[in-house]
Amino acid sequence: MTALRVRNERRAPDSLMVVRGGDLSEEEIRRDALRAHRRFGEYGISVLGALSERALDEIAREVLVHFEVLTVLSAGVLRRSGLELRPTFRRPHYTVLLPVLDEDVERL
């Protein structure tokens, strides 16, 4: 098990658009969070961040092209719901942490 690789950068603005391929079904979130826990020791799901509509379009076209549905929300909405958005791996990747798995899956 290795720790999540966190980027050393300022907190993302609340206006950051957070995008994930697929819908946010509880089953899918739980499965991905469990996979992350086995690998990194923390429950979380991968998302990508976009600061502009252009960046969001680019992510949709180039990275998440094979998904029929994209879920987009803001970093501010995540934070107001009590979830942490951590900058991980290479930009534009982030991890939404779900430390209390069942409660946080429902919250998300």
Backbone as a printed PyTorch tensor [residue, N CA C, xyz], in Angstrom:
tensor([[[  0.8490,  -1.1750,   0.0000],
         [  0.0000,   0.0000,   0.0000],
         [  0.8960,   1.2410,   0.0000]],

        [[  0.5350,   2.1920,  -0.8300],
         [  1.2590,   3.4630,  -0.8710],
         [  0.2820,   4.5960,  -0.5840]],

        [[  0.7980,   5.6880,  -0.0760],
         [ -0.0480,   6.8400,   0.2300],
         [ -0.4140,   7.5770,  -1.0520]],

        [[ -1.5440,   8.2630,  -1.0220],
         [ -1.9130,   9.1310,  -2.1360],
         [ -0.8190,  10.1780,  -2.3370]],

        [[ -0.4130,  10.3930,  -3.5570],
         [  0.5850,  11.4150,  -3.8590],
         [ -0.1390,  12.7540,  -3.9750]],

        [[  0.1310,  13.6330,  -3.0230],
         [ -0.5580,  14.9260,  -2.9520],
         [  0.3410,  16.0060,  -3.5500]],

        [[ -0.2530,  16.8230,  -4.4210],
         [  0.4780,  17.9520,  -4.9930],
         [  0.5490,  19.0790,  -3.9680]],

        [[  1.6720,  19.7630,  -3.9510],
         [  1.8560,  20.8950,  -3.0600],
         [  1.3920,  22.1590,  -3.7860]],

        [[  0.1330,  22.5130,  -3.5730],
         [ -0.4170,  23.6940,  -4.2270],
         [ -1.5080,  24.2920,  -3.3680]],

        [[ -1.8860,  25.5040,  -3.7180],
         [ -2.9370,  26.1990,  -2.9670],
         [ -4.2660,  25.4730,  -3.1260]],

        [[ -5.1340,  25.6970,  -2.1850],
         [ -6.4720,  25.1100,  -2.2340],
         [ -7.1830,  25.5690,  -3.5010]],

        [[ -7.8320,  24.6240,  -4.1640],
         [ -8.5780,  24.9480,  -5.3830],
         [ -9.7290,  25.8840,  -5.0370]],

        [[-10.0400,  26.8220,  -5.9300],
         [-11.1580,  27.7380,  -5.6540],
         [-12.4890,  26.9850,  -5.6590]],

        [[-13.4490,  27.5280,  -4.9430],
         [-14.7800,  26.9180,  -4.9000],
         [-15.4020,  26.8230,  -6.2880]],

        [[-14.9750,  27.6740,  -7.2000],
         [-15.5330,  27.6810,  -8.5580],
         [-14.9530,  26.5780,  -9.4480]],

        [[-13.9310,  25.8640,  -8.9800],
         [-13.3540,  24.7780,  -9.7770],
         [-14.4500,  23.7860, -10.1390]],

        [[-14.5610,  23.4580, -11.4170],
         [-15.5220,  22.4440, -11.8480],
         [-14.8760,  21.0780, -11.6680]],

        [[-15.5670,  20.2260, -10.9560],
         [-15.0900,  18.8760, -10.6630],
         [-15.8960,  17.9360, -11.5390]],

        [[-15.2010,  17.1360, -12.3480],
         [-15.8910,  16.2720, -13.3150],
         [-15.4540,  14.8260, -13.1160]],

        [[-16.4140,  13.9510, -13.2850],
         [-16.1710,  12.5140, -13.1670],
         [-16.9550,  11.8130, -14.2700]],

        [[-16.3550,  10.8220, -14.8720],
         [-17.0390,  10.0390, -15.8830],
         [-18.0680,   9.1340, -15.2530]],

        [[-19.2720,   9.1140, -15.8170],
         [-20.3640,   8.2830, -15.3110],
         [-21.2470,   9.0670, -14.3600]],

        [[-22.2770,   8.3710, -13.8890],
         [-23.1340,   9.0140, -12.8910],
         [-22.5700,   8.7000, -11.5100]],

        [[-23.1470,   9.2960, -10.4990],
         [-22.6510,   9.0870,  -9.1380],
         [-23.5070,   8.0450,  -8.4180]],

        [[-23.5990,   6.8510,  -8.9760],
         [-24.3720,   5.8120,  -8.3030],
         [-23.6240,   5.3620,  -7.0490]],

        [[-24.3650,   5.0690,  -5.9980],
         [-23.7460,   4.6540,  -4.7440],
         [-22.8830,   3.4110,  -4.9380]],

        [[-23.3500,   2.4920,  -5.7540],
         [-22.6090,   1.2520,  -6.0010],
         [-21.2410,   1.5440,  -6.6310]],

        [[-21.2240,   2.3960,  -7.6280],
         [-19.9760,   2.7270,  -8.3160],
         [-19.0250,   3.5070,  -7.4130]],

        [[-19.5580,   4.4590,  -6.6720],
         [-18.7280,   5.2440,  -5.7550],
         [-18.1120,   4.3340,  -4.7030]],

        [[-18.9170,   3.4790,  -4.1070],
         [-18.4250,   2.5700,  -3.0690],
         [-17.3450,   1.6460,  -3.6320]],

        [[-17.5770,   1.0920,  -4.8060],
         [-16.5960,   0.1970,  -5.4310],
         [-15.2620,   0.9110,  -5.6460]],

        [[-15.3150,   2.1200,  -6.2010],
         [-14.0860,   2.8700,  -6.4610],
         [-13.3990,   3.2960,  -5.1650]],

        [[-14.1800,   3.6660,  -4.1700],
         [-13.6120,   4.0660,  -2.8740],
         [-12.9300,   2.8790,  -2.1870]],

        [[-13.5220,   1.6990,  -2.2860],
         [-12.9050,   0.5030,  -1.7060],
         [-11.6030,   0.1610,  -2.4330]],

        [[-11.6030,   0.3090,  -3.7330],
         [-10.3890,   0.0650,  -4.5190],
         [ -9.2830,   1.0380,  -4.0940]],

        [[ -9.6290,   2.2990,  -3.9180],
         [ -8.6500,   3.2930,  -3.4790],
         [ -8.1160,   2.9490,  -2.0900]],

        [[ -9.0000,   2.4830,  -1.2140],
         [ -8.5840,   2.1410,   0.1460],
         [ -7.5790,   0.9880,   0.1370]],

        [[ -7.8380,  -0.0120,  -0.6870],
         [ -6.8960,  -1.1380,  -0.7800],
         [ -5.5330,  -0.6710,  -1.2780]],

        [[ -5.5320,   0.2740,  -2.1780],
         [ -4.2730,   0.7290,  -2.7800],
         [ -3.5620,   1.8080,  -1.9750]],

        [[ -4.3420,   2.7590,  -1.3890],
         [ -3.7400,   3.9280,  -0.7490],
         [ -4.0250,   4.0660,   0.7420]],

        [[ -4.9120,   3.2260,   1.2840],
         [ -5.2200,   3.3120,   2.7080],
         [ -6.2350,   4.3810,   3.0710]],

        [[ -6.8530,   5.0120,   2.0680],
         [ -7.8930,   6.0280,   2.2940],
         [ -9.0220,   5.7920,   1.3080]],

        [[-10.2540,   6.0540,   1.7710],
         [-11.4020,   5.9560,   0.8790],
         [-11.5060,   7.2460,   0.0810]],

        [[-11.6590,   7.1170,  -1.2210],
         [-11.8110,   8.2930,  -2.0610],
         [-12.1360,   7.8890,  -3.4800]],

        [[-12.5510,   8.8700,  -4.2580],
         [-12.8090,   8.6320,  -5.6820],
         [-12.0490,   9.6640,  -6.5030]],

        [[-11.6560,   9.2510,  -7.6810],
         [-10.9270,  10.1230,  -8.5990],
         [-11.8850,  11.0400,  -9.3510]],

        [[-11.4620,  12.2800,  -9.4850],
         [-12.1790,  13.2730, -10.2790],
         [-11.1300,  14.1280, -10.9880]],

        [[-11.5730,  14.9310, -11.9140],
         [-10.6900,  15.8670, -12.5990],
         [-11.2160,  17.2760, -12.3840]],

        [[-10.3170,  18.2380, -12.3430],
         [-10.7170,  19.6190, -12.1040],
         [-10.5030,  20.4910, -13.3210]],

        [[-11.4530,  21.3820, -13.5710],
         [-11.3670,  22.3170, -14.6980],
         [-11.7080,  23.7210, -14.2000]],

        [[-10.8450,  24.6720, -14.5250],
         [-11.0670,  26.0530, -14.0980],
         [-11.9010,  26.8630, -15.0770]],

        [[-12.1460,  26.3030, -16.2780],
         [-12.9110,  27.0340, -17.2820],
         [-13.7420,  26.0520, -18.1050]],

        [[-14.6980,  26.6030, -18.8340],
         [-15.5090,  25.7770, -19.7370],
         [-14.6250,  25.1200, -20.7910]],

        [[-13.6470,  25.8650, -21.2600],
         [-12.7270,  25.3260, -22.2730],
         [-11.9670,  24.1160, -21.7180]],

        [[-11.4630,  24.2260, -20.4990],
         [-10.7450,  23.1080, -19.8760],
         [-11.6770,  21.9200, -19.6600]],

        [[-12.9160,  22.2020, -19.2800],
         [-13.9030,  21.1410, -19.0970],
         [-14.1720,  20.4230, -20.4200]],

        [[-14.3460,  21.1820, -21.4920],
         [-14.5600,  20.5900, -22.8170],
         [-13.3760,  19.7170, -23.2260]],

        [[-12.1830,  20.1890, -22.9410],
         [-10.9760,  19.4410, -23.2860],
         [-10.9220,  18.1030, -22.5200]],

        [[-11.2330,  18.1320, -21.2420],
         [-11.2650,  16.9040, -20.4310],
         [-12.3070,  15.9470, -20.9910]],

        [[-13.4640,  16.4660, -21.3290],
         [-14.5460,  15.6190, -21.8640],
         [-14.1450,  14.9860, -23.1920]],

        [[-13.5100,  15.7540, -24.0520],
         [-13.1190,  15.2750, -25.3870],
         [-11.9270,  14.3360, -25.3620]],

        [[-10.9510,  14.6150, -24.4910],
         [ -9.6860,  13.8990, -24.5620],
         [ -9.5000,  12.8270, -23.4910]],

        [[-10.0600,  13.0310, -22.3160],
         [ -9.8060,  12.0980, -21.2140],
         [-11.0180,  11.2050, -20.9300]],

        [[-12.1790,  11.8060, -20.8930],
         [-13.3870,  11.0730, -20.4980],
         [-14.2740,  10.7620, -21.6970]],

        [[-13.6960,  10.6710, -22.8560],
         [-14.4260,  10.5190, -24.1140],
         [-15.2750,   9.2460, -24.1460]],

        [[-14.8770,   8.1990, -23.4630],
         [-15.6100,   6.9300, -23.5480],
         [-16.8180,   6.8580, -22.6020]],

        [[-17.0550,   7.8990, -21.8180],
         [-18.2230,   7.9180, -20.9310],
         [-19.3990,   8.5950, -21.6250]],

        [[-20.5620,   7.9800, -21.5260],
         [-21.7710,   8.5850, -22.0900],
         [-22.2770,   9.7300, -21.2340]],

        [[-22.0280,   9.6340, -19.9110],
         [-22.5150,  10.6230, -18.9590],
         [-21.3180,  11.1790, -18.1870]],

        [[-21.3040,  12.4880, -18.0070],
         [-20.3130,  13.1210, -17.1410],
         [-21.0670,  13.8140, -16.0160]],

        [[-20.5370,  13.6970, -14.8220],
         [-21.1080,  14.3910, -13.6770],
         [-20.1970,  15.5670, -13.3560]],

        [[-20.7730,  16.7570, -13.2750],
         [-19.9990,  17.9730, -13.0170],
         [-20.6160,  18.6970, -11.8290]],

        [[-19.7800,  19.0780, -10.8720],
         [-20.2120,  19.9150,  -9.7580],
         [-19.0400,  20.7950,  -9.3750]],

        [[-19.2520,  21.7110,  -8.4850],
         [-18.1710,  22.6230,  -8.1180],
         [-17.4710,  22.1540,  -6.8510]],

        [[-16.2280,  22.5960,  -6.7050],
         [-15.4760,  22.2920,  -5.4870],
         [-16.2090,  22.8610,  -4.2800]],

        [[-16.8310,  24.0130,  -4.4470],
         [-17.5730,  24.6280,  -3.3400],
         [-18.7300,  23.7700,  -2.8670]],

        [[-19.4490,  23.1640,  -3.8020],
         [-20.5650,  22.2790,  -3.4290],
         [-20.0430,  21.0920,  -2.6400]],

        [[-18.9340,  20.5180,  -3.0860],
         [-18.3420,  19.3990,  -2.3460],
         [-17.9800,  19.8110,  -0.9270]],

        [[-17.3200,  20.9440,  -0.8010],
         [-16.8910,  21.4070,   0.5230],
         [-18.0790,  21.7210,   1.4250]],

        [[-19.1000,  22.3610,   0.8740],
         [-20.2790,  22.6800,   1.6920],
         [-21.0020,  21.4280,   2.1670]],

        [[-20.8250,  20.3250,   1.4420],
         [-21.4430,  19.0790,   1.8780],
         [-20.5570,  18.3430,   2.8860]],

        [[-19.4020,  18.9190,   3.2070],
         [-18.5280,  18.3410,   4.2150],
         [-17.4550,  17.4080,   3.6750]],

        [[-17.2480,  17.4000,   2.3700],
         [-16.2450,  16.5250,   1.7630],
         [-14.9790,  17.3060,   1.4200]],

        [[-13.8520,  16.6100,   1.4580],
         [-12.5650,  17.2350,   1.1470],
         [-12.1460,  16.8900,  -0.2770]],

        [[-11.6580,  17.8810,  -0.9770],
         [-11.1180,  17.7120,  -2.3160],
         [ -9.6060,  17.8950,  -2.2100]],

        [[ -8.8660,  16.8300,  -2.4870],
         [ -7.4140,  16.8610,  -2.3350],
         [ -6.7430,  16.7910,  -3.7150]],

        [[ -5.7700,  17.6990,  -3.9890],
         [ -5.0500,  17.6460,  -5.2730],
         [ -4.0660,  16.4710,  -5.2530]],

        [[ -4.3040,  15.4820,  -6.0910],
         [ -3.4740,  14.2840,  -6.0750],
         [ -2.9140,  13.9830,  -7.4590]],

        [[ -1.7850,  13.2890,  -7.4560],
         [ -1.1360,  12.8540,  -8.6760],
         [ -0.8610,  14.0480,  -9.5930]],

        [[ -1.0680,  13.8960, -10.8770],
         [ -0.7630,  14.9860, -11.8070],
         [ -2.0240,  15.7760, -12.1390]],

        [[ -1.8420,  17.0790, -12.2920],
         [ -2.9340,  17.9620, -12.6500],
         [ -3.5530,  17.5100, -13.9660]],

        [[ -4.8290,  17.4130, -14.0930],
         [ -5.9050,  18.0150, -13.3040],
         [ -6.5850,  17.0390, -12.3360]],

        [[ -5.8700,  15.9940, -11.8780],
         [ -6.4660,  14.9740, -11.0190],
         [ -6.6500,  15.4700,  -9.5910]],

        [[ -7.7910,  15.0930,  -9.0090],
         [ -8.0900,  15.3400,  -7.6000],
         [ -8.7190,  14.0690,  -7.0340]],

        [[ -8.7170,  13.9720,  -5.7230],
         [ -9.4100,  12.8840,  -5.0430],
         [-10.4190,  13.4910,  -4.0890]],

        [[-11.6620,  13.0190,  -4.1710],
         [-12.6810,  13.3800,  -3.1910],
         [-12.5670,  12.3340,  -2.0850]],

        [[-12.1920,  12.7750,  -0.8850],
         [-12.0180,  11.8480,   0.2300],
         [-13.3620,  11.4980,   0.8550]],

        [[-13.4970,  10.2340,   1.2300],
         [-14.7340,   9.7200,   1.8340],
         [-14.3620,   8.9600,   3.1080]],

        [[-13.8600,   9.6590,   4.1480],
         [-13.3260,   8.9800,   5.3240],
         [-14.3400,   8.1300,   6.0960]],

        [[-15.5960,   8.5410,   6.1180],
         [-16.6560,   7.7390,   6.7510],
         [-17.4700,   7.1620,   5.6020]],

        [[-17.0150,   6.0470,   5.0750],
         [-17.4520,   5.5440,   3.7740],
         [-18.9470,   5.6020,   3.5460]],

        [[-19.7280,   4.9150,   4.3660],
         [-21.1680,   4.8240,   4.0970],
         [-21.8480,   6.1880,   4.1410]],

        [[-21.5320,   6.9850,   5.1510],
         [-22.1300,   8.3190,   5.2690],
         [-21.7050,   9.2330,   4.1110]],

        [[-20.4240,   9.1560,   3.7670],
         [-19.9070,  10.0430,   2.7280],
         [-20.3720,   9.6340,   1.3340]],

        [[-20.5520,   8.3420,   1.1090],
         [-21.1100,   7.8920,  -0.1800],
         [-22.5090,   8.4450,  -0.3370]],

        [[-23.3060,   8.3640,   0.7050],
         [-24.6700,   8.9360,   0.6610],
         [-24.6160,  10.4360,   0.4460]],

        [[-23.7140,  11.1030,   1.1520],
         [-23.5870,  12.5560,   1.0540],
         [-23.2410,  12.9670,  -0.3710]],

        [[-22.3280,  12.2400,  -0.9800],
         [-21.9130,  12.5630,  -2.3390],
         [-23.0420,  12.3350,  -3.3180]]])
